[in-house]
Amino acid sequence: MTDNMSLAQGRNYLAIPGPSVIPDAVLQAMHRPSPNIYAGELVEMMPDLTADLRRVARTRHEVAIYIANGHGAWEAALSNVLVPGETVLAPASGRFTHGWAEMAERLGVKVELIDFGPSDPWDMDRIAQALRADADHRIKAVLAVHVDTSSSIRNDIPALRALLDDLNHPALLMADCIASLGCDRFEMDDWGVDVMVTACQKGLMTPAGMSFVFFNDRAKAKRAAMPRVSAYWDWLPRSEPDWFYQYFGGTAPTHHLYGLRAALDLIHAEGIEHVWTRHARLARAVWAACEKWAEGRALHLNVGDRAHRSHAVTALRLTGGRGTPLRSYTERHLGLTLGIGLGMADEESCFRLGHMGHLNGHMVMGLLGGIETAMAALEIPRGSGALEAAAAVLAG
C-alpha cells in the first residue's frame, strides 16, 4: 500500500461537534412526500411533540419553535425580554458567549463581558463581584453558555443560579444549551433557568434548520412588559398557538418535524438519564485516549480539569500547527471528518471531536483508532496505550 492510498470508501463518519450523526430512523421518517399543512397527522402530532421537547429540557414551562439555526434562537430569546439600552452580563469561556453578546449589542443592548479565556470555566467570585457592583440592578439578564462548542468547556449553571439567589439579584438566567441538550445533564426547572435556547442538529439528532426557546413564567412576565416584539420572533403565538401556522410564524418545517419526532422517540425509548450516562462514559473513553496521547507532549487537551469538560465535544491542540494536517489525513485517507479549531488563537493547531447524539462504543473506538492512525502516518509524537485506555473505560 502506498502512502497516498485512500481507504475512505464506505460510509463517512462525521465526528464534528454538530451537525451530529443522523440516525437511520430519523432519515427514514423524513423520506416521504410533503404532507398537508392544514389538517391531518402533522397538525395532530404537535401537542405531543412539544410536550416531548419539554421532557428533554426538564421543564413544565413553554417552548417556541423557530425555523432557524442557533443564532436565530439567540435573537429570539433576546428580542422577547430585552429592549435597547438595557444591560446584560456575559461571562465568556469560549467563542459562543462572545457571539451571543455581539448579537445583543447589535440589538442595542449593553453588554458587560467577563472574559475567562478559551480554556477556563467561569470564576464565580468574579461574576459575584460584577453582580454586587450592580446595586441598582441595571443588569437585566445573564447570558450563560452551558457548553461552549469552541472550547468544550462545561460551565456550572446551578452554581450561577445559586449566586443570583444568594445576592437576591433579579436578572433573568438565560442558558445556551445548543451543544449540551440531550448530551450533558440539564435540568431547566430544578436549576432555575428562566430562558433556554437550543437547536436540533446536535443532541437532538435532526438535520440543521430548527431551533427552540424554552421560557418560564418570570420570562413571560418580562415579555408581557415589553413595548414591542417583532412579529416573527415573538414567542407568545408560537407557544400558545390558536392555529397550526402560529407554531412557526408561517409554513411549517414539515420534514424536520417528522425527523424530530423520530429523534425524540429514540431519546425517550432510551431514557434521558441513560442518554446522559452514555454520553458521560463515551466522553471518558475519549479523554482516556487523549490523555495518553498527551504524554508525547505534542497533543494537549484544551480543558485540563475533567470536571469542566463537556460530554459532547472535546477541543484539542497539536503543536506546530499540525491540527489541520491531522484533520486532512483522517478525512482524505480514512473517511473520518474531525471538527475544525474554532475561536482559538491558532486555529491551524486546534481541532475538535464531536461525541454527541447517535453514538455508541464502537463508533468512539473507530474515531480514536482513526486519530491514532493519522498520528502514526504523520509521525506525531504521542504516548502509547491510548486505545487500550479507552477500551478499559468502555469495558467498565
C-alpha positions as CSV (number, residue, x, y, z in Angstrom):
1,M,0.0,0.0,0.0
2,T,1.4,3.4,-1.0
3,D,1.4,6.3,1.4
4,N,-1.2,8.3,-0.6
5,M,-3.6,5.4,-1.0
6,S,-7.1,6.3,0.3
7,L,-9.2,4.0,2.5
8,A,-12.0,6.4,2.7
9,Q,-14.5,4.4,0.7
10,G,-17.6,3.3,2.5
11,R,-19.8,5.3,4.8
12,N,-18.1,8.5,6.1
13,Y,-18.1,9.3,9.8
14,L,-18.9,12.9,10.6
15,A,-17.3,13.4,14.0
16,I,-17.6,17.2,14.2
17,P,-19.4,18.8,17.2
18,G,-22.6,19.3,15.2
19,P,-24.3,18.6,12.9
20,S,-24.1,15.2,14.5
21,V,-24.7,11.7,13.1
22,I,-28.3,11.4,11.9
23,P,-30.0,8.1,13.0
24,D,-31.4,6.0,10.2
25,A,-34.8,6.2,11.9
26,V,-34.7,10.0,11.5
27,L,-33.7,9.8,7.8
28,Q,-36.4,7.3,7.1
29,A,-39.1,9.4,8.9
30,M,-38.2,12.3,6.7
31,H,-38.2,10.3,3.4
32,R,-41.8,11.0,2.4
33,P,-43.9,13.3,0.2
34,S,-44.9,16.7,1.5
35,P,-47.8,16.4,3.9
36,N,-50.9,18.5,4.3
37,I,-50.1,21.5,6.4
38,Y,-53.7,22.4,7.2
39,A,-55.0,19.1,8.7
40,G,-54.1,15.6,9.4
41,E,-51.2,13.9,11.2
42,L,-48.7,16.7,11.0
43,V,-51.1,19.1,12.8
44,E,-52.2,16.4,15.2
45,M,-48.7,15.4,16.3
46,M,-47.7,18.9,17.5
47,P,-49.0,18.8,21.1
48,D,-47.2,15.6,21.9
49,L,-44.1,16.8,20.1
50,T,-43.8,20.0,22.1
51,A,-44.6,18.0,25.3
52,D,-41.7,15.7,24.5
53,L,-39.4,18.6,23.8
54,R,-40.2,19.9,27.3
55,R,-39.4,16.4,28.7
56,V,-35.9,16.6,27.3
57,A,-35.4,20.1,28.7
58,R,-36.8,19.0,32.0
59,T,-39.3,21.8,32.2
60,R,-43.1,22.1,32.6
61,H,-43.0,25.6,31.0
62,E,-43.2,26.9,27.5
63,V,-41.4,26.2,24.2
64,A,-41.3,28.1,21.0
65,I,-40.1,26.6,17.7
66,Y,-38.2,28.6,15.1
67,I,-37.2,27.8,11.5
68,A,-33.6,29.0,12.3
69,N,-30.2,27.9,13.5
70,G,-29.0,28.5,17.0
71,H,-28.2,32.2,16.1
72,G,-31.9,32.6,15.4
73,A,-32.7,31.2,18.8
74,W,-30.3,33.7,20.4
75,E,-32.0,36.6,18.7
76,A,-35.5,35.3,19.5
77,A,-34.6,35.0,23.2
78,L,-33.0,38.4,23.4
79,S,-35.9,40.0,21.4
80,N,-38.6,38.8,23.8
81,V,-37.1,40.0,27.1
82,L,-34.7,43.0,26.4
83,V,-35.1,46.4,25.0
84,P,-32.4,48.7,23.6
85,G,-30.5,50.4,26.4
86,E,-30.9,47.6,28.9
87,T,-27.8,45.7,30.1
88,V,-26.8,42.0,30.2
89,L,-23.9,40.3,31.9
90,A,-22.0,37.8,29.7
91,P,-19.4,35.5,31.4
92,A,-17.4,34.1,28.5
93,S,-15.4,30.9,28.3
94,G,-15.3,30.5,24.6
95,R,-16.3,31.9,21.2
96,F,-20.1,31.4,21.5
97,T,-20.6,33.7,24.5
98,H,-18.9,36.4,22.5
99,G,-21.2,35.7,19.6
100,W,-24.4,35.9,21.7
101,A,-23.1,39.1,23.3
102,E,-22.3,40.6,19.9
103,M,-25.8,39.9,18.8
104,A,-27.2,41.6,21.9
105,E,-25.1,44.7,21.1
106,R,-26.4,44.8,17.6
107,L,-29.9,44.8,19.1
108,G,-29.0,47.9,21.1
109,V,-28.4,46.0,24.4
110,K,-25.4,47.0,26.5
111,V,-23.1,44.1,27.4
112,E,-20.8,43.7,30.4
113,L,-18.5,41.0,29.3
114,I,-16.3,39.0,31.6
115,D,-13.8,37.0,29.5
116,F,-12.3,34.0,31.2
117,G,-10.3,33.0,28.1
118,P,-10.7,30.0,25.9
119,S,-9.5,27.3,28.4
120,D,-11.0,28.2,31.7
121,P,-14.6,27.9,33.1
122,W,-16.3,30.7,35.0
123,D,-14.8,32.1,38.1
124,M,-17.8,32.6,40.4
125,D,-16.0,35.2,42.5
126,R,-15.5,37.5,39.5
127,I,-19.2,37.1,38.5
128,A,-20.3,37.8,42.0
129,Q,-18.2,40.9,42.1
130,A,-19.9,42.2,38.9
131,L,-23.3,41.4,40.3
132,R,-22.6,43.0,43.7
133,A,-21.4,46.1,41.9
134,D,-24.8,46.3,40.2
135,A,-26.6,47.8,43.2
136,D,-29.4,49.4,41.1
137,H,-30.0,46.2,39.1
138,R,-29.1,47.6,35.7
139,I,-28.3,44.0,34.6
140,K,-31.5,42.5,33.4
141,A,-30.2,39.1,32.3
142,V,-27.1,36.9,32.4
143,L,-26.1,35.1,29.1
144,A,-24.8,31.8,30.3
145,V,-23.4,29.3,27.8
146,H,-23.7,25.8,29.4
147,V,-21.3,24.1,27.0
148,D,-19.2,26.2,24.6
149,T,-18.7,24.2,21.4
150,S,-15.5,26.0,20.5
151,S,-13.7,25.4,23.8
152,S,-15.5,22.3,25.1
153,I,-15.9,23.9,28.5
154,R,-18.9,22.9,30.5
155,N,-20.0,25.7,32.9
156,D,-21.8,25.3,36.2
157,I,-25.4,26.6,35.6
158,P,-26.7,25.6,39.1
159,A,-23.9,27.5,40.8
160,L,-24.7,30.6,38.8
161,R,-28.4,30.3,39.8
162,A,-27.4,29.9,43.4
163,L,-25.2,33.0,43.2
164,L,-28.1,35.1,41.8
165,D,-30.3,33.9,44.5
166,D,-27.8,34.5,47.3
167,L,-27.3,38.1,46.1
168,N,-31.1,38.5,45.6
169,H,-30.4,39.7,42.1
170,P,-33.4,39.7,39.8
171,A,-31.6,39.2,36.5
172,L,-33.0,36.5,34.2
173,L,-30.8,33.5,33.9
174,M,-30.6,32.7,30.1
175,A,-28.8,29.5,29.1
176,D,-27.4,28.4,25.8
177,C,-27.7,24.6,25.6
178,I,-27.2,24.3,21.9
179,A,-24.2,21.9,22.4
180,S,-25.4,20.3,25.6
181,L,-29.1,19.4,25.4
182,G,-29.5,15.7,25.1
183,C,-25.8,15.1,25.9
184,D,-24.9,16.7,29.3
185,R,-27.3,16.8,32.2
186,F,-29.5,19.8,32.1
187,E,-32.5,20.5,34.4
188,M,-34.2,23.7,33.4
189,D,-36.7,23.9,36.2
190,D,-34.7,22.4,39.0
191,W,-31.7,24.6,38.1
192,G,-33.8,27.8,38.0
193,V,-33.2,28.7,34.4
194,D,-35.6,31.3,33.0
195,V,-34.8,31.1,29.3
196,M,-33.0,28.3,27.5
197,V,-32.1,28.2,23.8
198,T,-31.1,25.1,21.8
199,A,-31.1,23.7,18.2
200,C,-31.9,20.4,16.6
201,Q,-28.7,19.4,15.0
202,K,-26.6,18.2,17.9
203,G,-28.0,16.1,20.8
204,L,-31.5,16.2,19.2
205,M,-30.0,14.3,16.1
206,T,-32.1,16.1,13.4
207,P,-30.7,17.9,10.3
208,A,-29.9,21.5,11.0
209,G,-32.7,24.0,10.5
210,M,-34.8,24.3,13.6
211,S,-34.1,25.9,17.0
212,F,-36.1,26.3,20.2
213,V,-36.5,28.8,23.0
214,F,-37.9,27.5,26.3
215,F,-39.1,30.1,28.9
216,N,-40.7,30.1,32.3
217,D,-43.2,32.4,34.0
218,R,-40.6,35.0,35.0
219,A,-39.6,35.4,31.4
220,K,-43.2,35.5,30.3
221,A,-43.8,38.4,32.7
222,K,-40.8,40.3,31.2
223,R,-42.2,39.6,27.7
224,A,-45.6,41.0,28.8
225,A,-44.0,44.2,29.8
226,M,-42.1,44.7,26.5
227,P,-43.2,47.8,24.5
228,R,-42.9,45.7,21.3
229,V,-41.5,42.4,19.9
230,S,-41.1,41.8,16.2
231,A,-43.9,39.7,14.8
232,Y,-41.6,36.9,13.6
233,W,-39.5,36.5,16.8
234,D,-42.4,36.9,19.2
235,W,-42.6,33.6,21.2
236,L,-46.2,34.0,22.5
237,P,-48.1,32.9,19.4
238,R,-45.6,30.1,18.9
239,S,-46.0,28.7,22.4
240,E,-49.8,29.3,22.6
241,P,-51.0,29.0,19.0
242,D,-54.6,29.5,18.1
243,W,-53.9,27.5,14.9
244,F,-51.2,25.5,13.3
245,Y,-49.5,28.2,11.3
246,Q,-48.7,30.1,14.5
247,Y,-46.3,27.4,15.8
248,F,-43.9,28.5,13.1
249,G,-44.8,32.1,12.1
250,G,-45.9,30.6,8.7
251,T,-45.4,27.4,6.8
252,A,-44.1,24.5,8.9
253,P,-40.7,22.9,8.5
254,T,-42.6,19.7,7.6
255,H,-39.9,17.1,7.1
256,H,-37.8,18.4,10.0
257,L,-40.8,17.8,12.3
258,Y,-41.1,14.2,11.2
259,G,-37.4,13.8,11.8
260,L,-37.5,15.4,15.2
261,R,-40.5,13.2,16.1
262,A,-38.4,10.1,15.4
263,A,-35.4,11.5,17.3
264,L,-37.5,12.3,20.4
265,D,-38.9,8.7,20.2
266,L,-35.3,7.4,20.3
267,I,-34.4,9.6,23.2
268,H,-37.4,8.7,25.3
269,A,-37.1,5.0,24.5
270,E,-33.6,5.1,25.9
271,G,-34.5,7.4,28.7
272,I,-32.9,10.7,29.3
273,E,-30.9,9.6,32.4
274,H,-29.3,6.8,30.3
275,V,-28.6,9.2,27.5
276,W,-26.7,11.4,29.9
277,T,-24.9,8.4,31.4
278,R,-24.0,7.1,27.9
279,H,-22.5,10.4,26.9
280,A,-20.5,10.6,30.1
281,R,-19.0,7.2,29.7
282,L,-18.2,7.7,26.0
283,A,-16.6,11.1,26.8
284,R,-14.4,9.4,29.5
285,A,-13.2,7.0,26.9
286,V,-12.2,9.8,24.6
287,W,-10.5,11.6,27.4
288,A,-8.6,8.5,28.5
289,A,-7.1,8.1,24.9
290,C,-6.3,11.8,24.6
291,E,-4.6,11.9,28.0
292,K,-2.4,9.0,26.9
293,W,-1.5,10.7,23.6
294,A,-0.7,13.9,25.5
295,E,2.2,12.1,27.2
296,G,4.1,12.6,23.9
297,R,3.9,16.4,24.6
298,A,2.6,17.2,21.1
299,L,-1.2,17.0,21.8
300,H,-2.9,19.0,24.6
301,L,-6.5,18.9,25.8
302,N,-8.0,22.4,25.9
303,V,-9.7,21.8,29.3
304,G,-7.4,20.3,31.9
305,D,-9.9,19.6,34.7
306,R,-12.3,16.7,33.8
307,A,-15.0,18.3,35.9
308,H,-15.3,21.2,33.5
309,R,-15.2,19.1,30.2
310,S,-18.2,18.7,28.1
311,H,-19.6,15.2,27.5
312,A,-20.5,16.3,23.9
313,V,-17.3,17.8,22.5
314,T,-13.6,17.7,23.2
315,A,-11.3,20.5,22.0
316,L,-7.6,19.6,21.3
317,R,-4.4,21.3,20.2
318,L,-1.4,19.9,18.4
319,T,1.9,21.7,18.5
320,G,3.4,23.1,15.3
321,G,0.1,23.8,13.5
322,R,-0.5,20.1,13.0
323,G,-4.2,20.1,13.7
324,T,-5.2,20.9,10.1
325,P,-2.9,18.2,8.6
326,L,-4.3,15.7,11.0
327,R,-7.9,16.5,10.0
328,S,-6.9,16.4,6.4
329,Y,-5.4,13.0,6.7
330,T,-8.3,11.4,8.5
331,E,-10.8,12.8,6.0
332,R,-8.9,12.0,2.8
333,H,-7.5,8.7,3.8
334,L,-10.0,7.3,6.3
335,G,-13.3,8.9,5.6
336,L,-13.3,10.4,9.1
337,T,-14.2,14.1,9.4
338,L,-13.0,15.9,12.6
339,G,-14.1,19.4,13.7
340,I,-12.1,22.5,12.9
341,G,-10.5,24.6,15.6
342,L,-12.8,27.5,16.2
343,G,-12.3,30.7,18.2
344,M,-8.7,29.7,19.2
345,A,-5.7,31.9,18.7
346,D,-4.0,29.2,16.5
347,E,-6.8,27.5,14.6
348,E,-4.4,25.5,12.4
349,S,-3.2,23.8,15.6
350,C,-6.6,23.1,17.0
351,F,-9.3,20.5,16.2
352,R,-12.4,19.2,18.0
353,L,-14.0,15.8,18.4
354,G,-17.8,15.7,18.4
355,H,-19.1,12.8,20.5
356,M,-22.8,13.7,20.8
357,G,-26.2,12.3,19.9
358,H,-26.4,9.0,17.9
359,L,-23.2,7.5,19.2
360,N,-22.1,4.2,20.6
361,G,-18.9,2.4,21.8
362,H,-17.6,1.1,18.6
363,M,-18.1,4.5,16.9
364,V,-15.9,6.1,19.6
365,M,-13.3,3.4,19.2
366,G,-13.3,3.9,15.4
367,L,-12.9,7.7,15.9
368,L,-10.0,7.1,18.3
369,G,-8.4,4.5,16.0
370,G,-8.6,6.9,13.1
371,I,-6.8,9.6,15.0
372,E,-4.1,7.0,16.2
373,T,-3.6,6.0,12.5
374,A,-3.2,9.6,11.4
375,M,-0.8,10.4,14.2
376,A,1.3,7.4,13.1
377,A,1.2,8.3,9.5
378,L,2.2,11.9,10.2
379,E,4.8,10.9,12.8
380,I,3.3,13.0,15.5
381,P,4.8,12.2,18.9
382,R,2.3,10.5,21.3
383,G,2.1,8.4,24.4
384,S,1.3,4.7,24.0
385,G,-1.7,2.8,25.1
386,A,-4.4,5.3,24.1
387,L,-6.8,2.8,22.6
388,E,-6.3,0.3,25.4
389,A,-7.1,3.1,27.9
390,A,-10.3,3.9,26.0
391,A,-11.3,0.3,25.8
392,A,-10.8,-0.1,29.5
393,V,-13.3,2.7,30.2
394,L,-15.9,1.1,27.8
395,A,-15.3,-2.3,29.3
396,G,-16.1,-0.9,32.7
